[in-house]
């Protein structure tokens, strides 16, 4: 699939569009991945009609760096979504962050525009909230959603409530104009995001316009929410209610594509930005199945994600792939489908998955597990080597913050940042997916595997040129006090005096 296929599609007056569902869910949250309550019938059907990826990874175990990686095809340490304030600290984009996605980065929608695509983001952007980082300045034509997650409610004095945008201007704020009941978890946001998706698809189909839809809703991110019609309907509590509503919404979007007759012209991919947040489980977090730990960590539970590719008439139904995949591959794969080449002036970490998806081929490639500015681990084949281990600090752990509840593995789930660069901890993920039994250092198996892995790591580090870190500086004056459009709504707030400081990252 490439330029020749694209020419054929154009000659037949067809178009190929893309839909990416990017949510916070764990590997074990879907029935297709073994979740016993079987409450995701639409995603399970999507898997039965498409291809399931069992070895698919995010680029970082945290929201915003993984989103930057998806849209640039580059590791966060390359695109600037990391901090150098403290070694191997995870960092995201809170309200007071000064940085965001750099103008020098080329995002997927910017490149797709060259092929005539109309691009829309629905939901959380999380790549910077200051005006220069606005998604419509980075290739998107439309936006309905928020620059940050739906934290709150805040008092609009010490902290402003998070704005919700339609395109260039805010149209309200969470908890004020877009209600979320913190006691019951009731909110109709997912239904609003669903209708936005259906209307956008209808509009583009009517004009025969190829489109890229990035549906990045946040209902399963704590504080979890769901619509009234879904509250109390799951065996898994409020989190399960949110999952059921998301599943229902995705089912409606796929059926809409079929009803409009464009399902065979639309490549759809479902995955997650990081593993389930076990720190807020079970009421506010999901399941990572058999894997160790969760969000914020570079163990499998924090990095391995559910993933489904769906493209009727092209992807053989019921397929299961063991291809090592990454969210960064969606960048390269989408460009390939549009007949475009990835930028040649920078290192692109994503690969084209089409040979794996359409022909069942396995492409040899490593997976790098980064936390902040440090390569913590690497997977080559079935082997994973940890060069550093850390779950979270003793200080945070003593406060009840635990990223690996009930999963302590001596010498592995460490609460201090432990270095293993001389003798990495090595696991065979085929036999030990839970990372509980490191291979013996003197064994022949360890020596053979590490010989191969060491070459891969040396090559990787030789090509590593870190980007300018965007997550080092915080300033309360840059928070969401007076976003564009606030004047019309009478919702502008007075910012405090600018006082830039070094951001503090506890994890």
Buried (B, 14 or more C-beta within 10 A) or exposed (E): BBEEBBEEBBEEEBBBBBBBBBBBBBBBBBBBBEBEEEBBBBBBBBBBBBBBBBBBBBBBBBBBBBBBBBBBBBBBBBBBBBBEBBEBBBBBBBBBBBBBBBEEBBBBBBBBBEBEBBBBBBBBBBBBBBEEBBBBBBBBBBBBBBBBBBBBBBEBEEBBBBBBBBBEBBBBBBBBBBEBEEEEBBBBBBBBBBBBBBEBBEBBBEEEEBBBBBBBBBBBBBBBBBBEBBBEEBEBBBBBBBBBBBBBBBBBBBEBBEEBEBBBBBBBBBBBBBBBBBBBBBEBBBBBBBBBBBBBBBBBBBBBBBBBBBBBEBBEEEBEBEBBBBBBBBBBBBBBBBBBEBBEEBEBBBBBBBBBBBEEEEEEBBBBBBBBBBBBBBBBBBBBBBBBBBBBBEEBBEEEBBBBBEBEBEEBBBBEBBEBEEEBBBBBBEEBBBBEEBBEEEEEEBEEBBEEBBEBBEEBEEEEEBBEBBBBBBBBEBBBBBBBBBEEBEBBBEBEEEEBEEBEBEB
